[in-house]
């Protein structure tokens, strides 16, 4: 619990920045794609730096450029062309720099870049509609982050059974259950706020929201554990230090990379909101 104060301070600053992004996105929709693209490129940089590949500019520049462009171009007809060019670039670098880069390093860079880029690109997809930008934005961030908060507090006070000690010793089964409960409650609260206070013209599907909360929590844990496993294999504690108490940007957004596509998928199958 010693890290609680810096975590809360960082969260407060982060929430203020997210509010500014929401306002800007409501005024001009491309803002979100640009901001997410910059964040994705930064996270890819952290990911590459973890394996000492960031300074290999032949590899890091195409990866970071791709990460930025995916979120900007995800809803355009050029996204497939971008993917093809990225694959060609990766294998070209492998051929040209084969004396300095191994296939394993190229695979590490390409897979991680694709995972981060397309996971984060779900945000401009879900928020790119004609209505509900703020609702989707809040759902995308608040629900998985409350799962993390619920897991942190419930695990700290009631955690007794380790969830996955070989990867993340602090995670507990009790914390995971608490995360699921917090997730569902948060989803319902968001729905109630937008249904009755923010946009009364919206009809919220609370069953769909609860399903999102139920699925988001374990998927959030999956994302956290996945990137934690990568860190352990590389023998590092955090991907960076940009967020005091949280580590790097990738440490903070690892769950969002996995849960944002879930939000898109559920909304496509069972729309979370509709106009009355």
C-alpha positions as CSV (number, residue, x, y, z in Angstrom):
1,X,0.0,0.0,0.0
2,X,3.1,2.3,0.1
3,X,2.6,3.0,-3.6
4,X,-1.0,4.2,-3.1
5,X,-0.3,7.9,-2.9
6,X,1.7,8.2,-6.2
7,X,-0.8,5.9,-7.9
8,X,-3.7,8.2,-6.9
9,X,-1.8,11.3,-7.9
10,X,-1.0,9.9,-11.3
11,X,-4.6,8.7,-11.7
12,X,-5.9,12.3,-11.0
13,X,-3.6,13.8,-13.6
14,X,-4.5,11.1,-16.0
15,X,-8.2,11.6,-15.6
16,X,-7.8,15.3,-16.2
17,X,-5.9,14.6,-19.5
18,X,-8.6,12.1,-20.6
19,X,-11.3,14.7,-20.0
20,X,-9.4,17.2,-22.2
21,X,-9.1,14.5,-24.9
22,X,-12.8,13.8,-24.7
23,X,-13.7,17.5,-25.1
24,X,-11.3,17.8,-28.1
25,X,-12.7,14.6,-29.7
26,X,-16.2,15.9,-29.4
27,X,-15.2,19.1,-31.1
28,X,-13.1,17.4,-33.8
29,X,-13.3,13.6,-34.2
30,X,-9.8,13.0,-35.8
31,X,-8.2,14.2,-32.5
32,X,-8.7,10.8,-30.8
33,X,-7.1,8.8,-33.6
34,X,-4.1,11.2,-33.5
35,X,-3.7,11.0,-29.7
36,X,-4.1,7.3,-29.6
37,X,-1.6,7.0,-32.5
38,X,1.0,9.0,-30.5
39,X,0.3,6.9,-27.4
40,X,0.6,3.7,-29.4
41,X,3.9,4.8,-30.9
42,X,5.3,5.7,-27.5
43,X,4.2,2.3,-26.1
44,X,5.9,0.5,-29.0
45,X,9.0,2.4,-28.2
46,X,8.8,1.2,-24.6
47,X,8.2,-2.3,-25.7
48,X,11.2,-2.2,-28.1
49,X,13.4,-0.6,-25.5
50,X,12.6,-3.4,-23.0
51,X,14.5,-5.7,-25.4
52,X,17.2,-3.2,-26.3
53,X,15.8,-2.6,-29.8
54,X,14.8,1.0,-29.6
55,X,18.1,2.3,-30.7
56,X,18.1,0.0,-33.7
57,X,16.5,2.7,-35.9
58,X,16.2,0.4,-38.9
59,X,13.6,-1.5,-36.9
60,X,12.2,0.9,-34.4
61,X,11.3,3.7,-36.8
62,X,9.0,1.5,-39.0
63,X,7.4,-0.1,-36.0
64,X,6.7,3.2,-34.3
65,X,5.5,4.8,-37.5
66,X,3.2,1.9,-38.1
67,X,1.8,2.1,-34.6
68,X,1.0,5.8,-35.1
69,X,-0.6,5.4,-38.6
70,X,-2.8,2.4,-37.6
71,X,-5.0,4.5,-35.3
72,X,-5.1,7.3,-37.7
73,X,-6.0,5.2,-40.7
74,X,-7.9,2.3,-39.1
75,X,-11.3,3.3,-40.5
76,X,-10.0,4.1,-44.0
77,X,-9.5,2.0,-47.1
78,X,-5.8,2.3,-46.8
79,X,-5.4,0.1,-43.7
80,X,-4.7,-3.1,-45.6
81,X,-2.0,-1.3,-47.7
82,X,-0.4,-0.1,-44.5
83,X,-0.3,-3.7,-43.2
84,X,1.3,-4.9,-46.4
85,X,3.9,-2.2,-46.3
86,X,4.8,-2.9,-42.7
87,X,5.3,-6.6,-43.4
88,X,7.5,-5.8,-46.4
89,X,9.5,-3.3,-44.3
90,X,10.1,-5.9,-41.5
91,X,11.4,-8.6,-43.8
92,X,13.4,-6.0,-45.8
93,X,15.1,-5.0,-42.5
94,X,15.7,-8.6,-41.7
95,X,17.5,-9.1,-45.1
96,X,19.4,-5.9,-45.1
97,X,20.5,-6.1,-41.4
98,X,20.8,-9.9,-41.1
99,X,24.2,-9.5,-39.6
100,X,22.9,-7.3,-36.8
101,X,19.3,-8.5,-36.2
102,X,17.9,-12.0,-35.7
103,X,14.6,-13.4,-36.9
104,X,13.6,-13.7,-33.2
105,X,14.2,-10.0,-32.7
106,X,12.2,-9.1,-35.8
107,X,9.4,-11.4,-34.7
108,X,9.4,-9.9,-31.2
109,X,9.2,-6.4,-32.6
110,X,6.6,-7.1,-35.3
111,X,4.2,-9.1,-33.1
112,X,4.3,-6.6,-30.2
113,X,3.9,-3.7,-32.6
114,X,0.8,-5.3,-34.2
115,X,-0.7,-6.2,-30.8
116,X,-0.3,-2.7,-29.3
117,X,-1.3,-1.0,-32.5
118,X,-4.5,-2.9,-33.3
119,X,-5.5,-3.2,-29.7
120,X,-5.3,0.6,-29.2
121,X,-6.9,1.3,-32.6
122,X,-10.2,-0.1,-31.2
123,X,-10.6,3.2,-29.4
124,X,-10.9,5.4,-32.5
125,X,-13.1,2.7,-34.0
126,X,-15.6,2.6,-31.1
127,X,-15.5,6.3,-30.6
128,X,-15.8,7.2,-34.3
129,X,-19.5,7.0,-34.6
130,X,-22.0,9.8,-34.9
131,X,-23.1,9.7,-31.3
132,X,-22.0,8.3,-27.9
133,X,-18.3,9.3,-28.2
134,X,-18.0,10.3,-24.5
135,X,-20.0,7.2,-23.4
136,X,-17.8,4.8,-25.3
137,X,-14.6,6.6,-24.2
138,X,-15.6,6.4,-20.6
139,X,-16.5,2.8,-20.9
140,X,-13.3,1.9,-22.6
141,X,-11.2,3.3,-19.8
142,X,-13.2,3.3,-16.6
143,X,-14.4,-0.3,-16.7
144,X,-11.0,-2.1,-17.1
145,X,-9.3,0.4,-14.9
146,X,-11.9,-0.1,-12.1
147,X,-11.3,-3.9,-12.5
148,X,-7.6,-3.1,-11.8
149,X,-8.5,-0.9,-8.9
150,X,-10.9,-3.5,-7.5
151,X,-8.3,-6.2,-7.8
152,X,-5.7,-4.0,-6.1
153,X,-7.8,-3.0,-3.1
154,X,-9.7,-6.3,-2.6
155,X,-6.4,-8.2,-3.1
156,X,-4.5,-6.0,-0.6
157,X,-7.1,-6.5,2.2
158,X,-8.5,-9.9,1.6
159,X,-6.1,-11.7,-0.8
160,X,-5.0,-15.1,0.4
161,X,-4.8,-17.3,-2.6
162,X,-2.3,-16.5,-5.3
163,X,-3.7,-16.3,-8.8
164,X,-0.5,-16.7,-10.9
165,X,2.5,-16.4,-8.6
166,X,5.0,-17.4,-11.3
167,X,4.1,-14.2,-13.3
168,X,2.6,-11.7,-10.9
169,X,3.1,-12.6,-7.3
170,X,0.8,-9.9,-6.0
171,X,-2.3,-10.9,-7.9
172,X,-4.8,-13.1,-5.9
173,X,-8.0,-15.0,-6.7
174,X,-9.9,-12.8,-4.3
175,X,-8.5,-9.7,-6.1
176,X,-9.7,-11.1,-9.4
177,X,-13.2,-11.7,-8.1
178,X,-13.2,-8.2,-6.6
179,X,-12.1,-6.9,-10.0
180,X,-15.1,-8.6,-11.7
181,X,-17.5,-7.2,-9.2
182,X,-16.0,-3.7,-9.5
183,X,-16.1,-4.0,-13.3
184,X,-19.8,-4.9,-13.5
185,X,-20.8,-2.2,-11.0
186,X,-18.8,0.4,-12.9
187,X,-20.4,-0.6,-16.2
188,X,-23.9,-0.2,-14.6
189,X,-23.1,3.1,-13.0
190,X,-21.8,4.5,-16.3
191,X,-25.0,3.4,-18.0
192,X,-27.2,5.0,-15.3
193,X,-25.3,8.3,-15.5
194,X,-25.5,8.6,-19.3
195,X,-29.1,7.3,-19.4
196,X,-30.6,9.7,-16.9
197,X,-28.1,12.6,-16.6
198,X,-25.8,13.1,-19.5
199,X,-27.7,12.1,-22.7
200,X,-31.4,11.2,-21.9
201,X,-32.0,10.5,-25.6
202,X,-29.8,7.5,-25.4
203,X,-31.2,4.1,-24.6
204,X,-28.7,2.0,-22.7
205,X,-28.7,-1.8,-22.9
206,X,-27.8,-2.7,-19.3
207,X,-27.6,-6.4,-20.1
208,X,-25.0,-5.7,-22.7
209,X,-23.1,-3.4,-20.3
210,X,-23.1,-6.1,-17.6
211,X,-21.8,-8.6,-20.1
212,X,-19.1,-6.2,-21.0
213,X,-18.1,-5.8,-17.3
214,X,-18.2,-9.6,-16.8
215,X,-15.9,-10.2,-19.8
216,X,-13.7,-7.1,-19.4
217,X,-12.3,-8.1,-16.0
218,X,-10.7,-11.5,-16.9
219,X,-9.6,-10.1,-20.3
220,X,-8.0,-7.2,-18.4
221,X,-6.1,-9.6,-16.2
222,X,-5.1,-11.6,-19.3
223,X,-3.6,-8.4,-20.7
224,X,-1.8,-7.5,-17.5
225,X,-0.4,-11.0,-17.1
226,X,0.7,-11.3,-20.7
227,X,2.8,-8.1,-20.6
228,X,4.1,-9.0,-17.1
229,X,5.3,-12.4,-18.5
230,X,7.2,-10.5,-21.2
231,X,8.8,-8.3,-18.6
232,X,9.8,-11.2,-16.5
233,X,11.3,-13.0,-19.5
234,X,13.4,-9.8,-20.2
235,X,14.2,-9.4,-16.5
236,X,12.8,-5.8,-16.1
237,X,10.4,-4.4,-13.5
238,X,8.5,-1.8,-15.6
239,X,8.4,-0.8,-19.3
240,X,9.2,2.8,-18.3
241,X,8.7,5.4,-15.6
242,X,6.5,8.1,-17.2
243,X,3.7,7.4,-14.7
244,X,4.9,7.5,-11.0
245,X,3.5,4.5,-9.2
246,X,2.4,2.8,-12.4
247,X,5.6,2.5,-14.4
248,X,5.5,3.2,-18.1
249,X,2.6,4.0,-20.4
250,X,2.6,0.3,-21.5
251,X,2.3,-0.7,-17.9
252,X,-0.8,1.5,-17.5
253,X,-2.4,0.6,-20.8
254,X,-1.6,-3.1,-21.1
255,X,-5.2,-4.1,-20.1
256,X,-6.8,-1.5,-22.5
257,X,-4.9,-3.1,-25.4
258,X,-6.9,-6.3,-24.7
259,X,-10.2,-4.9,-23.5
260,X,-10.8,-2.2,-26.1
261,X,-11.3,-4.8,-28.9
262,X,-13.7,-6.6,-26.6
263,X,-15.8,-3.4,-26.3
264,X,-15.9,-3.1,-30.1
265,X,-16.9,-6.8,-30.5
266,X,-19.7,-6.7,-27.9
267,X,-21.0,-3.4,-29.2
268,X,-21.2,-4.9,-32.7
269,X,-23.1,-8.0,-31.5
270,X,-25.3,-6.3,-28.9
271,X,-25.2,-2.5,-29.1
272,X,-24.5,-0.9,-25.8
273,X,-26.5,2.2,-26.6
274,X,-29.0,3.3,-29.2
275,X,-30.8,6.6,-29.9
276,X,-34.4,6.8,-28.8
